[in-house]
Amino acid sequence: MSLLPSATEIVYALGLEDDLVGVTHECDWPLEARHKTVVSVSALPPAADPAEIDRLVSQSLAGGDPIYRLDEVAVGDLRPDMVLTQDLCAVCAVPAGHVEEALEVLGCSARIVSLDPGSLEEVLDCLLTVGRATGTLDRAERVVLELTARLDAVREALRGARRPRTFALEWGDPPFSGGYWVPDMISTAGGEPVLGRCGVPSVRIGWEQIAAAAPEVVVFMPCGYGLGEAVEQAQALLERSELDCASAVFAVDASSYFSRPGPRLVDGVELLASAIHPGSVRPRVGGALRRLR
């Protein structure tokens, strides 16, 4: 059972889809995953805007109601042998500790595997972790080698290129800088990440900090949103004087290629490279990035 969209993508990458019995309401890739039994629900209102979502998430982190809830009836019916989850971010999914409590109540002795990467390399290591846990390590190693080769190809294509100051804006209202693996992605794609550090959570920042950092490239990647929603939200951001220093502003499909620490982050690196250094790298995916300035 997978309680992470990224873990679900790893399961499919390792050819384990027939063994996958349950997923979250956010597990939408590959498309076949949408036909699996859903075992979690979100407490966030469907029509909430970014500012409202931030307020509700802040309340939850301060001890309020959880953002995600397990469907204990569904979990009890499935009786999984293994649960893939995380402790990295209480906003992203049900934390491992909550899962353990729920399984104990249900009398389920499933093995819990927590995937908590803080860098691009650690994201790839998560594939190996799942491979070891499921007896598919050989397949996992092959997949990791293929993904690593693609990252190396990007690095080689950009060898010696100037590194523009690049800011990953992970949320617009209020502004957050992209953390964890995102600065790694920017560095691999030939940019100099500003206002974010690898292995460190995304943090709320002030617009004056963004202006002081004077990024040359801004990539708007609102966590959990697709390209269309990012483009729509970005219209108000383009009017902010603090971003006047940026010669290029992009919106991306964050949900697919940046927010989820799974195999498709490599697609995200290729997309970033094509944005920061036009013509240097041809992304394997299309329709996931739009230049707004």
C-alpha positions in Angstrom: 0.0 0.0 0.0 1.3 3.4 -0.9 0.6 6.6 1.1 2.7 8.8 -1.2 2.2 9.7 -4.8 6.0 9.5 -5.3 6.1 6.0 -3.8 3.3 5.0 -6.1 5.4 6.1 -9.1 8.3 4.1 -7.7 6.2 1.0 -7.4 5.2 1.3 -11.0 8.8 2.0 -12.1 9.8 -1.3 -10.4 7.0 -3.3 -12.1 5.2 -3.9 -8.8 1.8 -2.5 -9.8 0.0 -5.8 -9.5 1.0 -6.0 -5.9 -0.2 -2.5 -5.1 -3.5 -2.7 -3.2 -4.1 0.8 -2.0 -3.1 4.4 -2.8 -3.9 8.0 -1.7 -6.4 10.3 -3.3 -3.5 12.2 -4.9 -1.9 9.2 -6.6 -2.7 10.0 -10.2 0.4 8.7 -12.0 0.7 6.5 -13.9 -3.0 6.8 -14.9 -3.6 3.2 -14.0 -3.0 4.1 -10.3 -6.3 5.9 -10.3 -8.1 2.6 -10.4 -6.6 1.3 -7.2 -8.5 1.5 -3.9 -8.1 4.9 -2.3 -7.2 4.8 1.4 -6.8 8.5 2.3 -8.8 11.7 2.1 -7.9 15.4 2.4 -9.4 17.8 4.9 -8.6 20.8 2.7 -11.6 22.5 1.0 -11.4 21.7 -2.7 -11.9 25.4 -3.7 -9.5 26.9 -1.2 -7.1 29.4 -2.6 -3.3 29.4 -1.7 -3.7 31.9 1.2 -6.5 29.8 2.7 -4.5 26.6 2.3 -1.5 28.2 4.0 -3.7 29.2 6.9 -5.2 25.8 7.4 -1.9 24.0 7.0 -0.4 26.4 9.6 -3.2 25.6 12.0 -2.7 21.9 11.5 1.0 22.0 12.1 0.3 24.0 15.3 -1.7 21.2 16.7 -5.0 21.4 14.9 -6.8 18.8 12.8 -4.6 16.8 10.5 -4.6 17.6 6.8 -4.8 14.0 5.7 -6.8 11.1 7.2 -6.6 7.4 6.6 -9.7 5.5 5.6 -9.3 2.9 8.3 -12.2 0.8 7.0 -10.5 0.6 3.6 -7.1 -0.2 5.1 -8.6 -2.8 7.4 -10.2 -4.5 4.3 -7.0 -4.5 2.3 -4.8 -5.9 5.1 -1.5 -4.8 3.4 1.8 -6.5 4.1 3.8 -3.3 3.5 3.0 0.4 3.7 5.1 3.0 1.9 4.9 6.3 3.7 7.1 9.2 5.0 8.0 11.5 7.9 9.5 14.2 5.8 6.5 16.6 5.6 3.2 16.5 7.6 1.7 18.6 4.8 2.4 16.1 2.1 1.1 12.9 3.4 0.2 10.9 6.5 3.3 10.7 8.7 4.7 7.2 9.5 3.9 7.6 13.2 0.3 8.2 12.5 0.2 5.2 10.2 1.7 3.0 12.9 -1.0 4.1 15.4 -3.7 3.4 12.8 -2.4 -0.1 12.0 -2.1 -0.9 15.7 -5.7 0.0 16.2 -6.7 -2.2 13.2 -4.5 -5.1 14.4 -2.5 -5.0 11.2 1.1 -6.0 11.3 2.2 -4.5 8.0 5.8 -3.5 7.6 6.2 0.3 7.3 8.9 1.7 5.0 9.4 5.4 5.4 10.9 7.3 2.4 12.4 10.6 3.5 14.8 12.0 0.9 16.4 15.5 1.3 18.4 15.6 -1.9 18.2 14.5 -5.5 20.6 11.6 -4.8 18.5 10.5 -1.8 15.4 10.5 -4.0 17.2 7.9 -6.3 18.2 6.0 -3.2 14.5 5.7 -2.3 14.1 3.5 -5.4 16.8 1.2 -4.1 15.1 1.2 -0.6 11.9 0.0 -2.1 13.8 -2.5 -4.3 15.4 -4.0 -1.3 12.2 -4.1 0.7 10.3 -5.8 -2.2 12.9 -8.2 -3.6 13.3 -6.1 -6.8 16.7 -4.6 -6.1 18.1 -5.6 -9.5 15.3 -3.8 -11.3 15.7 -0.8 -9.0 19.4 -0.6 -9.7 18.8 -0.6 -13.5 16.2 2.2 -13.2 18.6 4.2 -11.0 21.4 3.8 -13.5 19.1 5.0 -16.4 18.0 8.0 -14.4 21.6 8.8 -13.3 22.7 8.6 -16.9 20.1 11.2 -17.9 21.3 13.6 -15.1 24.9 13.1 -16.1 23.9 14.0 -19.7 22.4 17.3 -18.5 25.6 18.1 -16.5 27.8 17.3 -19.5 25.6 19.5 -21.8 26.0 22.5 -19.4 29.7 22.0 -18.6 31.3 25.4 -18.4 28.1 27.4 -18.9 27.4 30.5 -16.8 25.1 29.8 -13.9 22.2 32.3 -13.7 20.9 33.1 -10.2 17.7 31.0 -10.1 14.9 31.2 -7.6 12.4 28.4 -7.1 9.2 30.0 -5.8 7.3 27.1 -4.3 4.2 29.0 -3.1 2.9 32.4 -4.0 0.7 33.6 -1.1 2.7 33.8 1.1 5.9 33.2 -0.8 8.0 30.1 0.0 11.4 29.2 -1.4 11.8 25.6 -2.7 13.9 23.4 -0.5 15.0 19.7 0.0 15.8 18.4 -3.6 14.8 21.5 -5.5 18.1 23.4 -5.1 19.9 20.2 -6.3 17.7 20.2 -9.3 18.6 23.8 -10.1 22.3 23.2 -9.7 22.1 20.1 -11.9 20.2 22.1 -14.5 22.9 24.8 -14.7 21.6 27.4 -12.3 22.8 28.9 -9.1 20.0 28.3 -6.5 19.2 31.3 -4.3 17.1 31.5 -1.1 16.9 27.7 -0.8 19.3 25.0 0.5 19.5 21.4 -0.4 18.3 19.1 2.4 16.5 21.9 4.2 12.7 22.3 4.2 11.0 24.9 2.1 10.6 28.1 4.1 8.4 31.1 4.2 10.2 34.2 3.1 9.4 37.9 2.6 9.1 39.6 -0.7 11.9 42.0 0.4 14.2 39.0 0.7 13.4 38.0 -2.9 14.2 41.5 -4.1 17.5 41.5 -2.2 18.5 38.1 -3.7 18.0 39.6 -7.2 17.3 36.4 -9.1 17.8 36.4 -12.8 15.5 33.5 -13.4 12.3 32.7 -11.4 10.6 29.4 -11.6 7.1 29.3 -10.1 6.4 25.8 -8.9 3.4 25.9 -6.5 3.5 22.7 -4.6 0.8 20.2 -5.7 -0.4 22.3 -8.7 -0.3 21.5 -12.4 0.9 23.9 -15.1 -2.5 25.5 -15.9 -3.1 26.4 -12.2 0.5 27.7 -11.9 0.1 30.0 -14.9 -3.2 31.3 -13.5 -1.7 32.0 -10.0 1.4 33.6 -11.6 -0.4 36.4 -13.2 -0.6 38.3 -9.9 3.1 37.6 -9.2 4.2 39.1 -12.4 2.9 42.5 -11.2 5.2 42.5 -8.1 8.1 44.9 -8.4 10.2 42.5 -6.3 10.5 40.3 -9.4 11.4 43.1 -11.8 15.1 42.0 -11.6 14.3 38.6 -13.2 14.8 38.6 -16.9 12.9 35.3 -17.2 9.9 34.0 -15.3 8.6 30.5 -15.8 5.6 28.5 -14.5 5.9 24.7 -14.4 3.8 21.6 -13.7 5.0 21.3 -10.1 2.9 18.4 -9.0 4.3 16.1 -11.7 7.9 17.1 -12.0 9.0 19.0 -8.9 6.9 18.5 -5.7 7.0 14.7 -5.7 10.3 13.0 -4.8 10.1 10.2 -7.4 11.6 9.2 -10.8 9.9 12.1 -12.6 12.2 14.7 -10.9 14.7 13.8 -13.6 12.2 15.1 -16.2 12.0 18.2 -14.0 15.8 18.7 -14.2 15.6 18.4 -18.0 12.8 21.0 -18.0 14.8 23.4 -15.8 17.8 23.0 -18.0 15.8 23.9 -21.1 14.5 27.0 -19.3 17.7 28.2 -17.8 19.8 27.4 -20.8 17.5 27.4 -23.9 18.6 25.0 -26.6 21.0 23.1 -24.3 18.8 20.1 -23.4 15.7 18.6 -25.0 13.2 17.6 -22.3 11.5 14.2 -22.7 8.1 15.7 -21.7 6.2 18.5 -23.3 3.5 20.9 -22.1 5.0 21.1 -18.6 6.7 24.5 -18.7 5.6 28.0 -19.9 7.7 31.1 -20.1 5.7 34.1 -18.7 8.4 36.8 -19.2 
